[in-house]
Amino acid sequence: MAGPSSLLSLNSASGAYRASRDMVAEKMPAIAPEQAERPSFAEMITKAGADTVQTIREAEAVAQNGMRGDVDTQQVVLATLELETTVNTAVAVRDKLVEAYQEIMRMPV
């Protein structure tokens, strides 16, 4: 004998089936391919590296200006925190790239 929970699930499943059978499928518009070319992986890595170096240089400049008293302490702290985040991200990406390279080198040919 079927329990009450199995009857409920059977009833709800058949109700959902009937409801989906009555639905009319709407035609989805075709997705047009992007006209612009996507950057290659090497270009993305190059841009990320350049952005990282630029962030480091900007943070160092803010720190030097802070030592001279030209910049507020809060701006120096914010630049230092951004620098720390950028360096941590760069190190994590580097570690993943090295790990992937080592994994590829271990593959039998």
C-alpha positions as CSV (number, residue, x, y, z in Angstrom):
1,M,0.0,0.0,0.0
2,A,1.3,3.4,-0.9
3,G,1.9,5.9,1.9
4,P,0.4,9.4,1.9
5,S,3.6,11.1,1.1
6,S,4.1,9.0,-2.0
7,L,0.5,9.7,-3.2
8,L,1.1,13.4,-2.7
9,S,4.4,13.3,-4.7
10,L,2.7,11.1,-7.4
11,N,-0.2,13.5,-7.6
12,S,2.0,16.6,-7.8
13,A,4.2,15.0,-10.4
14,S,1.2,14.2,-12.6
15,G,-0.2,17.7,-12.1
16,A,3.2,19.2,-13.1
17,Y,3.3,17.0,-16.2
18,R,-0.2,18.0,-17.2
19,A,0.7,21.7,-16.7
20,S,3.9,21.4,-18.7
21,R,2.0,19.5,-21.5
22,D,-0.4,22.5,-21.9
23,M,2.4,25.0,-22.1
24,V,3.2,26.5,-25.4
25,A,6.9,26.8,-26.2
26,E,7.9,30.3,-27.2
27,K,10.4,30.6,-29.9
28,M,13.6,32.1,-28.5
29,P,15.4,34.7,-30.6
30,A,18.6,33.5,-32.2
31,I,21.6,34.7,-30.3
32,A,23.9,36.7,-32.7
33,P,27.6,36.0,-32.4
34,E,29.6,38.8,-31.1
35,Q,31.1,40.9,-33.9
36,A,34.2,41.9,-32.0
37,E,36.9,39.3,-31.6
38,R,37.6,38.1,-28.1
39,P,41.1,38.5,-26.7
40,S,43.4,35.5,-26.6
41,F,44.5,34.0,-23.3
42,A,48.0,35.4,-23.7
43,E,46.5,38.9,-24.3
44,M,44.4,38.6,-21.1
45,I,47.4,37.5,-19.1
46,T,49.5,40.3,-20.5
47,K,46.8,42.9,-19.7
48,A,46.4,41.5,-16.2
49,G,50.1,41.7,-15.6
50,A,50.3,45.3,-16.9
51,D,47.4,46.2,-14.7
52,T,49.1,44.7,-11.7
53,V,52.3,46.5,-12.3
54,Q,50.4,49.8,-12.8
55,T,48.5,49.3,-9.5
56,I,51.8,48.6,-7.7
57,R,53.4,51.8,-9.1
58,E,50.4,53.9,-8.2
59,A,50.4,52.5,-4.6
60,E,54.1,53.2,-4.2
61,A,53.6,56.8,-5.5
62,V,50.8,57.4,-3.0
63,A,53.0,56.0,-0.2
64,Q,55.9,58.3,-1.1
65,N,53.6,61.3,-1.3
66,G,52.2,60.2,2.1
67,M,55.7,60.3,3.6
68,R,56.2,63.8,2.3
69,G,52.8,64.8,3.7
70,D,51.2,65.6,0.4
71,V,48.6,62.9,0.7
72,D,46.2,62.1,3.5
73,T,46.9,59.0,5.7
74,Q,43.6,57.4,4.7
75,Q,44.6,57.5,1.1
76,V,47.9,55.9,1.9
77,V,46.1,53.1,3.8
78,L,43.6,52.5,1.0
79,A,46.4,52.4,-1.6
80,T,48.3,49.9,0.6
81,L,45.2,47.7,1.0
82,E,44.6,47.8,-2.7
83,L,48.3,46.9,-3.3
84,E,48.1,44.0,-0.8
85,T,45.0,42.6,-2.5
86,T,46.6,43.0,-6.0
87,V,49.7,41.2,-4.9
88,N,47.8,38.4,-3.2
89,T,45.7,37.9,-6.3
90,A,48.8,37.9,-8.6
91,V,50.5,35.4,-6.4
92,A,47.4,33.1,-6.4
93,V,47.2,33.3,-10.2
94,R,50.9,32.6,-10.5
95,D,50.6,29.6,-8.3
96,K,47.7,28.2,-10.3
97,L,49.5,28.7,-13.6
98,V,52.6,26.9,-12.2
99,E,50.4,24.1,-10.9
100,A,48.7,23.8,-14.3
101,Y,52.1,23.8,-16.1
102,Q,53.4,21.1,-13.8
103,E,50.3,19.0,-14.3
104,I,50.7,19.3,-18.1
105,M,54.3,18.3,-17.8
106,R,53.3,15.1,-15.9
107,M,51.0,14.0,-18.6
108,P,52.2,11.0,-20.6
109,V,52.7,11.7,-24.3
